[in-house]
Amino acid sequence: MDARLRLNLWVAVTLGVGASAFAAAGVRLPAALTGAWGVLVLIVVSPILEEWLLRAGLHDALAQRWPERSRGWASPITLAVAAAFALAHAAVQWNWQGLLTLVPAWLIGWAYSESRSLGWAMSHHALANAALLASGLWLSR
């Protein structure tokens, strides 16, 4: 099986498991992110901005400094950027639930470390947010 196909399958499984984890944790969207503008932010703005800052910015800066540590599913850079992503979400949401983004951030980071495709990272981030919105799990508080 092709490595990219395997990774896409992992991302799909993670979305399913992740949606269940978000539901079990009772994650709810802040009122400011509901409605049409909220959907636009979650599906378009956040994936573009966050992936650009964390993958093209932080990941690539660290990879230039330590190229031997930048590739693979368990690379320190991939794990560090995923942790930064999850901590940023926890800080913005003012609760521990933002840490639930760690696994999807790690998988998308792993794919980015192998492909260096920012478009792939942005599109999968958008798909993850869209899947959670479509499932009805992120309801207004």
N, C-alpha and C positions, 0 to 999 in steps of 0.2 A: 504494500500500500504506500502511496506517495506520502512524503512527510507533511506536505501542506494539507492534504486531505485528512491525515491523522490529526493534525492540529485543529482543523476546522471541526472535526468530530468532538475533540476535547472541549472546544469552546461551546459547542451546542449542548453537550452534557452539562457543562458548568452553568450555562444559562438556566437550564431546567432545575438543577440542584440549587443554584443561587436564588432563583425566584422562590423556591420553597423556603430557603433560609430567610429571605427578606420577609416573607409572609409570616413565618413562625416568630420572627422577631417583632412583628407588628410595625414594620417600617411604613411610614406615611409621608407623603410629600408635604412640604410647607405650603401654606395657602398661596404664597407668591408664585409657586410653580405649577399652579393648576390653570386650566383654561388654555386657550390657543397660544398665548405667549409662553406659558410654561412648557408646552409641548415643543415649541420652536427652540427654546433654550435647551431642553433635554435631548432633543434629537439632532439638532444642528450645531448650536453654539458651543455647548459643553464638550461634545466629542472633538470638535475642531480645536478649540482653545486648550483643553486639557492634554490632548495627545501632542499638540504642537509644543506646549511648554515642557511636558514630562518626557516624551519620547525624543522629539527632534531637539529639545533643549537639554534637559538634564541627562538623559540616557546617552545621547551622542557626545556631550561634553565629557562625561565619565569614560566613555568608550575610547575617546581620543587619548585620554590620559593613561588608561589601562586597557589597551585593546585585547590583551589575552584574557581578560576577565569579563568580556562583554557578550559572549555568545553562549547559547545553550539554556536549557530549562532551569538549571541550578546556578547560573552565573551570579556572582555577587552583585553585579550592576543591575541585572534584571530584577533580582529580589529587592534590592535597595530602592529602586524606582517604584516597584509595586507597593512597598511599604510606605513610601512618601505619598503615593497616590491615595492609599487607604487612610493614612493619618490626616491628609488634607481634607478628605471627605468627612472624617470624624470631627475635625475642627469646625468645618463649615456647618455641619448639622448639629453641633454641640452635643453629640452623644456617641456612644460606642458603635451604633449601627452602621456608621460610615466605614467601619473596619471590615464589614462584609464585602466590600469591594476589593479586598486583597486578592482573592483567587482569580476573579476575572481580570484584574489589572496585571497579575502575574502571567496569566495565559496570553493576554494580548502583548505583554512585554516580551514574552518568549518568542512569539511570532515575529515581533518587530526586531528582536536581536538577530534572528535568522535571515529575515527578508529585507530589513531596512525599508519597508514599505509603509510610509506614513499614511497613505490612503487606506491601506488594509486596516491599520490600527484604528483610524478614525471611523471607517465604515462598521467595523465590528463593535466599537464602543457605541455607536449610534444604534446598531441592531440590538445590543444588550439593553439599552435604555428603552427602545421601542418595545421590546418583548415584555419588559416589566410594566410599561404603561398599558400595553394591549391586554395583559393578563388581568388588569384591574387590581393588582397587588399594591400599587402605590396610590392609595386613595388620599384624598384631602383630609387634613386633621380637623 
